[in-house]
Amino acid sequence: MSRYTLYGRPGSGSVAVQIALEELGASYERVWVGREEADVTAYRALNPTGRVPALGLPDGSVMFESAAILIHLSLAHPRAGVAPAAGTPAHARFLQWIVFMSANLYDAALRTYYSDRYSTLGSEGAESIRRRATEDYRRDLELIAPHLAPYVLGADYSLADGYLHMLAGWYPGEPAELHRRVPALAAHAGLVGARPAVAKAMADNAG
Ligand SMILES: N[C@@H](CCC(=O)N[C@@H](CS)C(=O)NCC(=O)O)C(=O)O
């Protein structure tokens, strides 16, 4: 029996959680949540936000919020080498970057792709929100880039890298242009993308 149930949609925020589950070698069932109203209504019984991802835990409870899920998985599997030991300065940096990415990069992605939800001024307002979100997105990717050495925490891969891989991959501009301007992000994308766990999760999302 699967220990975890991942609720997601192809190419959505569930990608980072799926990468994490693959990195852990965890047993999980992956459930795509439909977009029809009835599907979302049924899903709200598990996750009241109606958004993906959510993760069913081995005790049958369900949690949501991608950053919280990644932090939980790293703490629930302390010997898996996917995060520094809890309570250390390195773990403090792990928490810092995971929360930074959730609060800023993920938020910029939502303001970019759901800009109409952030405006009461119709499509004109939405367009200006989208433009600002894209600028914020680029600024925050550039803020992280100097810290990549080559991973978010330095020499060691952590679940923060899968998260960055997913979020940087959603950047609405031309990836080649972003990578030319921020070579550390290109190197990071190459390294992380080559990991078997990441490739497996990406292939599943590609269909
Ligand atoms: N803060 C949430 C954001 C989740 C989120 O907004 N997910 C998007 C997909 S990437 C979603 O479910 N969108 C569908 C909708 O909002 O209707 C998290 O980090 O998990």
Ligand as a Chemical Component Dictionary entry (heavy atoms), coordinates in Angstrom:
data_LIG
# 
_chem_comp.id                   LIG 
_chem_comp.type                 NON-POLYMER 
_chem_comp.pdbx_formal_charge   0 
_chem_comp.three_letter_code    LIG 
# 
loop_
_chem_comp_atom.comp_id 
_chem_comp_atom.atom_id 
_chem_comp_atom.alt_atom_id 
_chem_comp_atom.type_symbol 
_chem_comp_atom.charge 
_chem_comp_atom.model_Cartn_x 
_chem_comp_atom.model_Cartn_y 
_chem_comp_atom.model_Cartn_z 
_chem_comp_atom.pdbx_ordinal 
LIG N1  N1  N 0 0.486  28.473 -1.852 1  
LIG C1  C1  C 0 0.066  27.275 -2.556 2  
LIG C2  C2  C 0 -0.286 27.651 -3.988 3  
LIG C3  C3  C 0 -0.931 26.487 -4.714 4  
LIG C4  C4  C 0 -1.506 26.921 -6.061 5  
LIG O1  O1  O 0 -1.976 28.048 -6.240 6  
LIG N2  N2  N 0 -1.507 25.972 -7.027 7  
LIG C5  C5  C 0 -2.024 26.252 -8.336 8  
LIG C6  C6  C 0 -1.315 25.383 -9.375 9  
LIG S1  S1  S 0 0.406  25.687 -9.452 10 
LIG C7  C7  C 0 -3.494 25.889 -8.411 11 
LIG O2  O2  O 0 -3.943 24.958 -7.768 12 
LIG N3  N3  N 0 -4.239 26.625 -9.244 13 
LIG C8  C8  C 0 -5.605 26.333 -9.519 14 
LIG C9  C9  C 0 -6.508 27.400 -9.013 15 
LIG O3  O3  O 0 -6.063 28.289 -8.254 16 
LIG O4  O4  O 0 -7.673 27.352 -9.376 17 
LIG C10 C10 C 0 1.181  26.231 -2.483 18 
LIG O5  O5  O 0 2.351  26.611 -2.379 19 
LIG O6  O6  O 0 0.866  25.035 -2.488 20 
# 
loop_
_chem_comp_bond.comp_id 
_chem_comp_bond.atom_id_1 
_chem_comp_bond.atom_id_2 
_chem_comp_bond.value_order 
_chem_comp_bond.pdbx_ordinal 
LIG N1  C1  SING 1  
LIG C1  C2  SING 2  
LIG C1  C10 SING 3  
LIG C2  C3  SING 4  
LIG C3  C4  SING 5  
LIG C4  O1  DOUB 6  
LIG C4  N2  SING 7  
LIG N2  C5  SING 8  
LIG C5  C6  SING 9  
LIG C5  C7  SING 10 
LIG C6  S1  SING 11 
LIG C7  O2  DOUB 12 
LIG C7  N3  SING 13 
LIG N3  C8  SING 14 
LIG C8  C9  SING 15 
LIG C9  O3  DOUB 16 
LIG C9  O4  SING 17 
LIG C10 O5  DOUB 18 
LIG C10 O6  SING 19 
# 
